[in-house]
Each structure stands twice: as structure tokens, then as C-alpha cells.
């Protein structure tokens, strides 16, 4: 049996491993990039060295990070957020770029069926898969089969409800349908009209301490951090 010191050293090695967080949804406009950039800023504000890997050819996350870098030249107090553009065709090399980081947030394109082998390989490497979904029938029709496919392969995944409005009857119905399919994150993102305003400067709601809607992103970060063991 290993002694206490050996067990402690082994625990340190495990703890130093980069956690892989895959943000994936087959539905465009579900909020993958919004969720990814808020998670990256959350990690940076917590002092966790994180990197975003942008697999989407539109490079929404990469362009956001470039704007943030320009903003930080004038206002360096904003936390740094690292993002690298990568391709699904070379996903192995992309994963190697996570070395030296504590967390990697992988933002993927919505065309899941066009890149299924690569995205499944990333899912296998991931500690947790977040699947953002808007509370509409179209999103449920698209997301539900993807959740079933991920869960059927034994991957850990969780649906994050986006632009949720609890006052509508459709919210409860759509959430109920998704709960029957797989795990649903206990925190949802509400409809926020100004959520995209800070992005024009590479910022997020988390960069403004008094911004409306900051709490759900803080809570999702706490959920993710606990789920992946950070």
C-alpha cells in the first residue's frame, strides 16, 4: 500500500491536469460563444490559468479575445483571456495546446453532424460537456438527440438553458422535455437584452461588478468548477 506522502504526491499530479470543458450544441445561436467567454473570464478572475480553443470557422470567440486584448492595452486591470483559433481537422494538435493550463474551454461549431468523429473525440477527452439550449421547440428538437447520443456513449454532459423566461408556459414545458432526456444544469441564463453590449470591447457582464445578470454566470462558474474538480 502506498504511504501517505505517495498518495499526496499522486493527488497533486491529478490536480495539475488540465480540465477540458467542451461547449457543444448542434443548434446555431444557442449561446456557445457567450457561455465560453464568460467561463474564461470567470476562470481568469479566480486566478485559474485557462485557455479557450475556438474550433468554429467564424472565430467568434477569437475575435472577441482580440478586442479584449486591445481594451486591456488601455485598461490592464481587466483579466486576461487567452483564446487560440484551432481546427477540428487537427483536433489532436489542438488538445496538445492545453498543456500548462488548468482549464481549457472548447468552443465548437453547430455543424455537429459534419464533424462527428472529431467532436466525439473531443467529447471523450472532456471532463464535462455543456450543451446550451434556448427554451424553444426548435432547440429541443435539435439538442435532445445530441444529448441522447452523448449520454449513450457515457460522456458527462449538462444542458444549460439560455434566454430562459420562467414566466412563460413554454419554459416549463421545454425544460421538462430536456430533463427527461438528460442532466440539466441547475442554473439557467435569463433573457438579457444588454448581454452582447460589453462584447464589442471584448468584455463580459462579469467585468462590471454592478451589471445586471452577473449572478447566473457566477453561479454557472461555481457549478462548473465543482463538477470538473477545480
VEXLORO-789501 format. One record per residue (C-alpha): residue number from 1; x, y, z; residue in one letter. Coordinates in steps of 0.5 Angstrom, whole numbers. Each point is the difference from the previous one (the first is absolute). Example, Ala and Ser with C-alpha at 12.3 -4.5 7.8 and 13.67 -1.06 7.14 Angstrom:
% residues 2
1, 25, -9, 16, A
2, 2, 7, -2, S
% end
This chain:
% residues 230
1, 0, 0, 0, X
2, 3, 7, -2, X
3, 1, 4, 6, X
4, -3, 7, 2, X
5, 6, 4, -4, X
6, -1, -4, -6, X
7, -8, 1, 0, X
8, 1, 7, 1, X
9, 5, 1, -6, X
10, -5, -4, -4, X
11, -5, 4, 1, X
12, 4, 6, -1, X
13, 1, -3, -7, X
14, -7, -1, -2, X
15, -2, 7, 3, X
16, 5, 3, -5, X
17, -3, -3, -6, X
18, -4, 5, -5, X
19, -7, -1, 1, X
20, -4, 0, -7, X
21, -6, 4, -1, X
22, -4, -2, -6, X
23, -5, 5, -2, X
24, -4, -3, -6, X
25, -7, 0, -3, X
26, -3, -1, -7, X
27, -4, 6, 0, X
28, 2, 6, -2, X
29, -1, 6, 4, X
30, -1, -4, 7, X
31, 6, 5, 3, X
32, 6, -5, 0, X
33, 5, 6, -1, X
34, -4, 5, 5, X
35, 1, -6, 5, X
36, 7, -2, -2, X
37, 3, 8, 1, X
38, -4, 0, 7, X
39, 3, -6, 2, X
40, 7, 2, -2, X
41, -1, 7, 4, X
42, -2, -4, 6, X
43, 6, -4, 0, X
44, 5, 6, -1, X
45, -4, 4, 6, X
46, 1, -6, 4, X
47, 8, -1, -1, X
48, -1, -6, -5, X
49, 4, 0, -6, X
50, -5, -2, -5, X
51, 0, 0, -8, X
52, -5, 0, -5, X
53, 0, -4, -6, X
54, -4, 2, -6, X
55, -2, -5, -5, X
56, -5, 4, -3, X
57, 2, 3, -7, X
58, -4, 6, 1, X
59, 5, 1, 6, X
60, -5, 4, 4, X
61, 4, -2, 7, X
62, 7, 2, -3, X
63, -3, 7, -3, X
64, -3, 1, 7, X
65, 7, -1, 3, X
66, 4, 4, -5, X
67, -5, 6, 2, X
68, 1, -1, 8, X
69, 8, 0, -2, X
70, -1, 7, -3, X
71, -4, 2, 6, X
72, 5, -3, 5, X
73, 5, 5, -3, X
74, -3, 6, 3, X
75, -4, -4, 6, X
76, 5, -5, 2, X
77, -4, -2, 6, X
78, -5, -4, -4, X
79, 2, -7, 1, X
80, 4, -3, -6, X
81, -4, -5, -4, X
82, 4, -5, -5, X
83, -3, -3, -6, X
84, 3, -3, -6, X
85, -3, -2, -6, X
86, 0, -7, -2, X
87, -3, -5, -5, X
88, -4, -7, 1, X
89, 4, -3, -5, X
90, 6, 1, 4, X
91, -3, -1, 7, X
92, 6, -5, 3, X
93, 4, 6, -1, X
94, -5, 5, 3, X
95, 0, -4, 6, X
96, 7, 0, 1, X
97, 0, 8, 1, X
98, -4, -1, 6, X
99, 7, -3, 4, X
100, 2, 5, 5, X
101, -7, 3, 1, X
102, -5, -2, 6, X
103, -6, 0, -4, X
104, -2, 0, -8, X
105, -7, 3, -3, X
106, -1, -3, -6, X
107, -5, 4, -5, X
108, -3, -4, -5, X
109, -4, 1, -7, X
110, -7, -2, 0, X
111, 1, -5, -6, X
112, 1, -6, 4, X
113, -2, -5, -5, X
114, 5, 3, -5, X
115, 6, -1, 5, X
116, -3, -6, 4, X
117, 7, -4, 1, X
118, 4, 6, 2, X
119, -6, 3, 5, X
120, -1, -7, 3, X
121, 8, -1, 1, X
122, 0, 7, 4, X
123, -6, -2, 4, X
124, 4, -7, 2, X
125, 5, 5, 2, X
126, -4, 5, 4, X
127, -2, 0, 8, X
128, -6, 3, -2, X
129, -5, 2, -6, X
130, -4, 6, 1, X
131, -6, 0, -5, X
132, -3, 7, -1, X
133, -7, 0, -2, X
134, -6, 5, -1, X
135, -7, -2, 3, X
136, -3, -1, -7, X
137, -3, -6, -3, X
138, 6, 1, -6, X
139, 5, 0, 5, X
140, -3, -6, 4, X
141, 0, -4, -7, X
142, 7, 1, -1, X
143, 3, 0, 6, X
144, -4, -6, 3, X
145, 3, -5, -5, X
146, 7, 2, 1, X
147, -1, 0, 8, X
148, -2, -8, -1, X
149, 6, -1, -4, X
150, 5, 3, 5, X
151, -3, -4, 6, X
152, -1, -6, -4, X
153, 8, 0, -1, X
154, 1, 1, 7, X
155, 2, 7, 0, X
156, -1, 5, 5, X
157, -5, 6, -2, X
158, -5, 5, 2, X
159, -5, 4, -3, X
160, 1, 8, 1, X
161, -7, 3, -1, X
162, 1, 7, -3, X
163, -4, 6, -1, X
164, -5, -3, 5, X
165, -6, 3, 2, X
166, -3, -4, 6, X
167, -7, 5, -1, X
168, -2, -4, -7, X
169, -3, -6, 0, X
170, 5, -3, -6, X
171, 6, 1, 5, X
172, -3, -5, 5, X
173, -2, -5, -6, X
174, 6, 0, -4, X
175, 4, 0, 7, X
176, -4, -6, 2, X
177, 2, -4, -7, X
178, 7, 1, 1, X
179, 0, -2, 7, X
180, -3, -7, -3, X
181, 6, 0, -5, X
182, 6, 1, 5, X
183, 3, 4, 5, X
184, -2, 8, 0, X
185, 5, 5, 4, X
186, -4, 3, 6, X
187, 2, 7, -2, X
188, -3, 3, -7, X
189, 1, 6, -3, X
190, -5, 5, -1, X
191, -2, 5, -5, X
192, 5, 5, 0, X
193, -1, 6, -5, X
194, 7, 3, 1, X
195, 4, -6, 1, X
196, 3, 1, -7, X
197, 2, 7, 1, X
198, 6, -1, 4, X
199, 3, -5, -5, X
200, 1, 6, -5, X
201, 6, 1, 4, X
202, 2, -7, 2, X
203, -3, 1, 7, X
204, -6, -4, 3, X
205, -5, 1, 5, X
206, 5, -2, 6, X
207, 5, 5, -2, X
208, -5, 5, 3, X
209, -2, -1, 8, X
210, -7, 3, 0, X
211, -2, -3, -7, X
212, -7, -3, 0, X
213, 0, -7, -2, X
214, 7, -1, 3, X
215, -2, -5, 5, X
216, -2, -6, -4, X
217, 6, 0, -3, X
218, 4, 0, 6, X
219, -5, -6, 2, X
220, 2, -4, -6, X
221, 7, 1, 1, X
222, -1, -3, 7, X
223, -3, -6, -3, X
224, 5, -1, -5, X
225, 6, 1, 5, X
226, -3, -5, 5, X
227, -2, -5, -6, X
228, 7, 0, -3, X
229, 3, 0, 7, X
230, 4, 7, -1, X
% end
